[in-house]
Amino acid sequence: MATHTEHVVLKLLSNALEPAGLDPAVQLHDHAQNRSFNGRQEVLSLFHMLFQEALSGSQLEISTFIADQRAAAAEFVLTGRHTGLFLGIPASGRDLSLAMTLICQLRDGVIQAATLYYDAGALLRQIGLG
């Protein structure tokens, strides 16, 4: 049976998390870009961009998921066709398959902080910029 922590993090990864699942002051750090997204709206907008605007037919395949009451880690592959603005990069029309890891810290069942890891070089090569 899934814990509340699992439920919250999996909802974030499926772009279906309600704002109440994120602390108002949540911070997500994109390690590859050395960039932070601050607050509910910025974090939710990032996931909306990834899964709805930038990649057509996006799919997420989770290979590893570990969680307890305070933290969760998900290792996954994000796939789709790059048909929209992706982290500031115009659409290339190319298929993308990117291994990623998301680590979340939670308190009282709400995501307080998260770090997203992926290979920016692999991303750029796949969309024709590297």
TIRO-2110 file (N, C-alpha, C; in Angstrom, 1 decimal):
// TIRO-2110
0.8, -1.2, 0.0, N, 1, A
0.0, 0.0, 0.0, CA, 1, A
0.9, 1.2, 0.0, C, 1, A
0.6, 2.2, -0.8, N, 2, A
1.4, 3.4, -1.0, CA, 2, A
1.2, 4.3, 0.3, C, 2, A
2.3, 4.8, 0.7, N, 3, A
2.3, 5.8, 1.8, CA, 3, A
1.8, 7.2, 1.3, C, 3, A
1.5, 8.0, 2.2, N, 4, A
1.2, 9.4, 1.8, CA, 4, A
2.3, 10.1, 1.1, C, 4, A
3.6, 9.8, 1.5, N, 5, A
4.7, 10.4, 0.9, CA, 5, A
4.8, 9.9, -0.6, C, 5, A
4.6, 8.6, -0.8, N, 6, A
4.7, 8.1, -2.2, CA, 6, A
3.6, 8.8, -3.0, C, 6, A
2.4, 8.9, -2.5, N, 7, A
1.3, 9.5, -3.2, CA, 7, A
1.6, 10.9, -3.6, C, 7, A
2.1, 11.7, -2.7, N, 8, A
2.4, 13.1, -3.0, CA, 8, A
3.4, 13.2, -4.1, C, 8, A
4.5, 12.5, -4.0, N, 9, A
5.6, 12.6, -5.0, CA, 9, A
5.2, 12.0, -6.3, C, 9, A
4.5, 10.9, -6.3, N, 10, A
4.0, 10.4, -7.6, CA, 10, A
3.0, 11.3, -8.3, C, 10, A
2.2, 12.0, -7.5, N, 11, A
1.3, 13.0, -8.1, CA, 11, A
2.1, 14.1, -8.7, C, 11, A
3.2, 14.6, -8.1, N, 12, A
4.0, 15.6, -8.7, CA, 12, A
4.6, 15.2, -10.0, C, 12, A
5.1, 13.9, -10.0, N, 13, A
5.7, 13.4, -11.2, CA, 13, A
4.7, 13.2, -12.4, C, 13, A
3.5, 13.0, -12.0, N, 14, A
2.4, 12.8, -13.1, CA, 14, A
1.8, 14.1, -13.4, C, 14, A
2.3, 15.2, -12.9, N, 15, A
1.7, 16.6, -13.1, CA, 15, A
0.3, 16.7, -12.7, C, 15, A
-0.1, 16.0, -11.6, N, 16, A
-1.4, 16.0, -11.1, CA, 16, A
-1.5, 16.4, -9.7, C, 16, A
-0.4, 17.0, -9.1, N, 17, A
-0.4, 17.4, -7.7, CA, 17, A
-1.2, 18.7, -7.5, C, 17, A
-2.0, 18.7, -6.5, N, 18, A
-2.7, 19.9, -6.2, CA, 18, A
-1.7, 20.8, -5.4, C, 18, A
-1.9, 22.1, -5.5, N, 19, A
-1.0, 23.0, -4.8, CA, 19, A
-0.8, 22.7, -3.3, C, 19, A
-1.8, 22.2, -2.7, N, 20, A
-1.7, 21.9, -1.2, CA, 20, A
-0.6, 20.8, -0.9, C, 20, A
-0.2, 20.1, -1.9, N, 21, A
0.9, 19.1, -1.7, CA, 21, A
2.3, 19.7, -1.7, C, 21, A
2.4, 21.0, -2.0, N, 22, A
3.7, 21.7, -1.9, CA, 22, A
3.6, 22.8, -0.8, C, 22, A
4.7, 22.9, -0.1, N, 23, A
4.8, 24.0, 0.9, CA, 23, A
4.7, 25.3, 0.1, C, 23, A
4.1, 26.4, 0.6, N, 24, A
4.1, 27.6, -0.1, CA, 24, A
5.5, 28.1, -0.5, C, 24, A
6.5, 27.8, 0.4, N, 25, A
7.8, 28.3, 0.1, CA, 25, A
8.7, 27.2, -0.4, C, 25, A
8.1, 26.2, -1.1, N, 26, A
8.9, 25.0, -1.6, CA, 26, A
10.0, 25.6, -2.5, C, 26, A
11.1, 24.9, -2.5, N, 27, A
12.2, 25.2, -3.5, CA, 27, A
12.6, 23.9, -4.2, C, 27, A
12.6, 24.0, -5.5, N, 28, A
13.1, 22.9, -6.3, CA, 28, A
14.4, 23.3, -7.0, C, 28, A
15.5, 22.6, -6.8, N, 29, A
16.8, 22.9, -7.4, CA, 29, A
17.0, 22.0, -8.6, C, 29, A
17.2, 22.6, -9.8, N, 30, A
17.5, 21.9, -11.0, CA, 30, A
19.1, 21.8, -11.0, C, 30, A
19.6, 20.7, -10.6, N, 31, A
21.1, 20.5, -10.4, CA, 31, A
21.8, 20.8, -11.8, C, 31, A
21.2, 20.3, -12.9, N, 32, A
21.9, 20.4, -14.2, CA, 32, A
22.1, 21.8, -14.6, C, 32, A
21.1, 22.6, -14.3, N, 33, A
21.1, 24.0, -14.7, CA, 33, A
21.6, 24.9, -13.6, C, 33, A
21.8, 24.4, -12.4, N, 34, A
22.2, 25.2, -11.3, CA, 34, A
21.2, 26.3, -11.1, C, 34, A
19.9, 25.9, -11.2, N, 35, A
18.8, 26.9, -11.1, CA, 35, A
17.8, 26.5, -10.1, C, 35, A
17.2, 27.4, -9.4, N, 36, A
16.1, 27.0, -8.4, CA, 36, A
14.8, 27.6, -8.9, C, 36, A
13.8, 26.9, -8.6, N, 37, A
12.4, 27.3, -8.8, CA, 37, A
11.8, 27.4, -7.4, C, 37, A
11.3, 28.6, -7.1, N, 38, A
10.8, 28.9, -5.7, CA, 38, A
9.3, 29.2, -5.6, C, 38, A
8.7, 28.5, -4.7, N, 39, A
7.3, 28.6, -4.4, CA, 39, A
6.5, 27.7, -5.3, C, 39, A
5.2, 27.5, -4.8, N, 40, A
4.3, 26.5, -5.4, CA, 40, A
4.2, 26.8, -6.9, C, 40, A
3.9, 28.0, -7.3, N, 41, A
3.6, 28.3, -8.7, CA, 41, A
4.7, 28.0, -9.6, C, 41, A
6.0, 28.3, -9.2, N, 42, A
7.1, 28.1, -10.1, CA, 42, A
7.3, 26.6, -10.2, C, 42, A
7.2, 25.8, -9.1, N, 43, A
7.4, 24.4, -9.2, CA, 43, A
6.4, 23.7, -10.0, C, 43, A
5.1, 24.0, -9.8, N, 44, A
4.0, 23.4, -10.6, CA, 44, A
4.1, 23.8, -12.0, C, 44, A
4.6, 25.0, -12.3, N, 45, A
4.7, 25.5, -13.7, CA, 45, A
5.9, 24.7, -14.4, C, 45, A
6.9, 24.4, -13.7, N, 46, A
8.0, 23.6, -14.2, CA, 46, A
7.5, 22.2, -14.7, C, 46, A
6.8, 21.5, -13.8, N, 47, A
6.3, 20.2, -14.1, CA, 47, A
5.2, 20.3, -15.3, C, 47, A
4.4, 21.3, -15.3, N, 48, A
3.5, 21.5, -16.4, CA, 48, A
4.2, 21.7, -17.7, C, 48, A
5.2, 22.5, -17.7, N, 49, A
6.0, 22.7, -18.9, CA, 49, A
6.6, 21.4, -19.3, C, 49, A
7.2, 20.6, -18.4, N, 50, A
7.9, 19.4, -18.8, CA, 50, A
6.9, 18.4, -19.4, C, 50, A
5.8, 18.2, -18.8, N, 51, A
4.9, 17.1, -19.1, CA, 51, A
3.8, 17.5, -20.1, C, 51, A
3.5, 18.8, -20.3, N, 52, A
2.4, 19.2, -21.1, CA, 52, A
2.8, 20.1, -22.3, C, 52, A
3.7, 21.0, -22.0, N, 53, A
4.0, 22.0, -23.0, CA, 53, A
5.2, 21.6, -23.9, C, 53, A
6.2, 21.2, -23.3, N, 54, A
7.5, 21.0, -24.1, CA, 54, A
7.5, 19.6, -24.8, C, 54, A
7.0, 18.6, -24.2, N, 55, A
7.1, 17.2, -24.8, CA, 55, A
5.7, 16.7, -25.2, C, 55, A
5.5, 16.5, -26.5, N, 56, A
4.3, 15.8, -26.9, CA, 56, A
4.4, 14.3, -26.6, C, 56, A
3.3, 13.8, -26.1, N, 57, A
3.3, 12.3, -25.8, CA, 57, A
4.2, 11.9, -24.7, C, 57, A
4.5, 12.9, -23.8, N, 58, A
5.4, 12.6, -22.8, CA, 58, A
5.0, 11.4, -21.9, C, 58, A
6.0, 10.6, -21.6, N, 59, A
5.7, 9.4, -20.7, CA, 59, A
6.9, 9.4, -19.7, C, 59, A
6.5, 8.8, -18.5, N, 60, A
7.5, 8.7, -17.4, CA, 60, A
7.5, 7.3, -17.0, C, 60, A
8.7, 6.7, -17.0, N, 61, A
8.8, 5.3, -16.5, CA, 61, A
9.7, 5.3, -15.3, C, 61, A
9.1, 5.0, -14.2, N, 62, A
9.9, 5.0, -12.9, CA, 62, A
10.5, 3.6, -12.7, C, 62, A
11.9, 3.6, -12.5, N, 63, A
12.6, 2.4, -12.3, CA, 63, A
12.9, 2.1, -10.8, C, 63, A
13.0, 3.2, -10.1, N, 64, A
13.3, 3.0, -8.6, CA, 64, A
12.5, 4.1, -7.9, C, 64, A
11.9, 3.7, -6.8, N, 65, A
11.2, 4.6, -5.9, CA, 65, A
11.4, 4.2, -4.5, C, 65, A
11.9, 5.1, -3.7, N, 66, A
12.2, 4.8, -2.3, CA, 66, A
11.6, 6.0, -1.5, C, 66, A
10.8, 5.6, -0.4, N, 67, A
10.2, 6.7, 0.4, CA, 67, A
10.1, 6.3, 1.8, C, 67, A
10.1, 7.3, 2.7, N, 68, A
9.7, 7.1, 4.1, CA, 68, A
8.9, 8.4, 4.4, C, 68, A
8.6, 8.7, 5.6, N, 69, A
7.7, 9.8, 6.0, CA, 69, A
8.3, 11.1, 5.7, C, 69, A
9.7, 11.2, 5.6, N, 70, A
10.4, 12.5, 5.5, CA, 70, A
11.0, 12.8, 4.1, C, 70, A
11.1, 11.7, 3.3, N, 71, A
11.8, 11.9, 2.0, CA, 71, A
11.4, 10.8, 1.0, C, 71, A
11.7, 11.2, -0.2, N, 72, A
11.4, 10.2, -1.3, CA, 72, A
12.4, 10.5, -2.4, C, 72, A
12.8, 9.4, -3.1, N, 73, A
13.7, 9.5, -4.2, CA, 73, A
13.1, 8.6, -5.4, C, 73, A
13.0, 9.2, -6.6, N, 74, A
12.5, 8.5, -7.7, CA, 74, A
13.5, 8.6, -8.9, C, 74, A
13.8, 7.5, -9.4, N, 75, A
14.7, 7.4, -10.6, CA, 75, A
13.8, 7.1, -11.8, C, 75, A
13.8, 7.8, -12.8, N, 76, A
12.9, 7.6, -13.9, CA, 76, A
13.5, 8.0, -15.3, C, 76, A
12.8, 7.6, -16.3, N, 77, A
13.1, 8.1, -17.7, CA, 77, A
12.0, 8.9, -18.2, C, 77, A
12.2, 10.1, -18.7, N, 78, A
11.2, 10.9, -19.3, CA, 78, A
11.4, 10.8, -20.8, C, 78, A
10.3, 10.5, -21.5, N, 79, A
10.4, 10.4, -23.0, CA, 79, A
9.3, 11.3, -23.6, C, 79, A
9.5, 11.7, -24.8, N, 80, A
8.5, 12.4, -25.6, CA, 80, A
9.2, 13.1, -26.7, C, 80, A
8.4, 13.8, -27.5, N, 81, A
8.9, 14.6, -28.7, CA, 81, A
8.9, 16.0, -28.3, C, 81, A
10.1, 16.6, -28.5, N, 82, A
10.3, 18.0, -28.2, CA, 82, A
9.6, 19.0, -29.1, C, 82, A
8.4, 19.3, -28.8, N, 83, A
7.5, 20.1, -29.7, CA, 83, A
7.2, 21.5, -29.1, C, 83, A
7.7, 21.8, -28.0, N, 84, A
7.4, 23.1, -27.3, CA, 84, A
8.7, 23.6, -26.6, C, 84, A
8.6, 24.8, -26.1, N, 85, A
9.7, 25.4, -25.4, CA, 85, A
10.1, 24.5, -24.2, C, 85, A
11.3, 24.1, -24.1, N, 86, A
11.8, 23.2, -23.0, CA, 86, A
13.0, 23.9, -22.3, C, 86, A
12.7, 24.4, -21.1, N, 87, A
13.7, 25.0, -20.3, CA, 87, A
14.4, 26.1, -21.1, C, 87, A
13.6, 26.9, -21.9, N, 88, A
14.2, 28.0, -22.7, CA, 88, A
14.7, 27.6, -24.0, C, 88, A
14.6, 26.3, -24.4, N, 89, A
15.1, 25.8, -25.7, CA, 89, A
13.9, 25.7, -26.6, C, 89, A
13.9, 26.3, -27.8, N, 90, A
12.8, 26.2, -28.7, CA, 90, A
12.7, 24.7, -29.2, C, 90, A
11.5, 24.4, -29.7, N, 91, A
11.1, 23.1, -30.1, CA, 91, A
12.1, 22.6, -31.3, C, 91, A
12.5, 21.4, -31.2, N, 92, A
13.4, 20.8, -32.2, CA, 92, A
12.7, 19.7, -33.0, C, 92, A
11.5, 19.2, -32.5, N, 93, A
10.8, 18.2, -33.2, CA, 93, A
11.5, 16.8, -33.0, C, 93, A
12.5, 16.7, -32.2, N, 94, A
13.2, 15.5, -32.0, CA, 94, A
12.7, 14.7, -30.8, C, 94, A
12.8, 13.4, -30.9, N, 95, A
12.4, 12.5, -29.8, CA, 95, A
13.5, 12.6, -28.7, C, 95, A
13.0, 12.5, -27.4, N, 96, A
13.9, 12.7, -26.3, CA, 96, A
13.7, 11.6, -25.3, C, 96, A
14.7, 11.1, -24.7, N, 97, A
14.6, 10.1, -23.7, CA, 97, A
15.7, 10.4, -22.7, C, 97, A
15.3, 10.9, -21.5, N, 98, A
16.2, 11.5, -20.5, CA, 98, A
16.1, 10.8, -19.2, C, 98, A
17.1, 10.2, -18.7, N, 99, A
17.2, 9.7, -17.3, CA, 99, A
17.2, 10.8, -16.3, C, 99, A
16.4, 10.7, -15.3, N, 100, A
16.3, 11.8, -14.3, CA, 100, A
16.2, 11.2, -12.9, C, 100, A
16.5, 11.9, -11.9, N, 101, A
16.3, 11.5, -10.5, CA, 101, A
15.7, 12.7, -9.8, C, 101, A
14.7, 12.5, -9.0, N, 102, A
14.1, 13.6, -8.2, CA, 102, A
14.1, 13.1, -6.7, C, 102, A
14.7, 14.0, -5.9, N, 103, A
14.7, 13.7, -4.4, CA, 103, A
13.9, 14.8, -3.8, C, 103, A
13.0, 14.4, -2.9, N, 104, A
12.1, 15.3, -2.2, CA, 104, A
12.2, 15.2, -0.7, C, 104, A
12.2, 16.3, 0.0, N, 105, A
12.1, 16.3, 1.4, CA, 105, A
10.7, 16.8, 1.8, C, 105, A
10.0, 16.1, 2.7, N, 106, A
8.7, 16.4, 3.1, CA, 106, A
8.6, 16.6, 4.6, C, 106, A
7.6, 17.4, 5.0, N, 107, A
7.3, 17.6, 6.4, CA, 107, A
5.8, 17.7, 6.5, C, 107, A
5.2, 17.0, 7.4, N, 108, A
3.7, 16.9, 7.6, CA, 108, A
3.0, 16.6, 6.3, C, 108, A
3.7, 15.7, 5.5, N, 109, A
3.0, 15.2, 4.2, CA, 109, A
3.1, 16.2, 3.1, C, 109, A
3.9, 17.3, 3.2, N, 110, A
3.9, 18.3, 2.2, CA, 110, A
5.4, 18.4, 1.7, C, 110, A
5.6, 18.6, 0.4, N, 111, A
7.0, 18.7, -0.1, CA, 111, A
7.5, 20.1, 0.2, C, 111, A
8.6, 20.1, 0.9, N, 112, A
9.3, 21.3, 1.4, CA, 112, A
10.4, 21.7, 0.4, C, 112, A
11.1, 20.7, -0.1, N, 113, A
12.3, 21.0, -1.0, CA, 113, A
12.5, 19.7, -1.9, C, 113, A
13.1, 20.0, -3.1, N, 114, A
13.3, 18.9, -4.0, CA, 114, A
14.6, 19.3, -4.8, C, 114, A
15.2, 18.2, -5.3, N, 115, A
16.4, 18.4, -6.2, CA, 115, A
16.2, 17.5, -7.4, C, 115, A
16.3, 18.0, -8.6, N, 116, A
16.2, 17.3, -9.8, CA, 116, A
17.5, 17.1, -10.5, C, 116, A
17.9, 15.9, -10.8, N, 117, A
19.2, 15.6, -11.4, CA, 117, A
19.0, 15.0, -12.8, C, 117, A
19.8, 15.4, -13.8, N, 118, A
19.8, 14.8, -15.1, CA, 118, A
21.0, 15.3, -15.8, C, 118, A
21.3, 14.6, -16.9, N, 119, A
22.5, 15.0, -17.7, CA, 119, A
22.2, 16.0, -18.7, C, 119, A
22.5, 17.3, -18.5, N, 120, A
22.2, 18.3, -19.4, CA, 120, A
22.8, 18.1, -20.8, C, 120, A
24.0, 17.5, -20.8, N, 121, A
24.7, 17.3, -22.1, CA, 121, A
23.9, 16.3, -22.9, C, 121, A
23.4, 15.2, -22.3, N, 122, A
22.6, 14.2, -23.0, CA, 122, A
21.3, 14.9, -23.6, C, 122, A
20.7, 15.8, -22.8, N, 123, A
19.5, 16.5, -23.2, CA, 123, A
19.9, 17.3, -24.5, C, 123, A
20.9, 18.1, -24.4, N, 124, A
21.3, 19.0, -25.5, CA, 124, A
21.7, 18.2, -26.8, C, 124, A
22.4, 17.0, -26.6, N, 125, A
22.7, 16.2, -27.8, CA, 125, A
21.5, 15.7, -28.5, C, 125, A
20.5, 15.2, -27.6, N, 126, A
19.3, 14.6, -28.2, CA, 126, A
18.4, 15.6, -29.0, C, 126, A
18.5, 16.9, -28.6, N, 127, A
17.7, 17.9, -29.3, CA, 127, A
18.5, 18.7, -30.3, C, 127, A
19.7, 18.2, -30.6, N, 128, A
20.5, 18.7, -31.7, CA, 128, A
21.4, 19.9, -31.4, C, 128, A
21.6, 20.2, -30.1, N, 129, A
22.4, 21.4, -29.7, CA, 129, A
23.7, 21.0, -29.1, C, 129, A
24.1, 19.8, -29.1, N, 130, A
25.4, 19.4, -28.4, CA, 130, A
26.2, 18.5, -29.2, C, 130, A
END
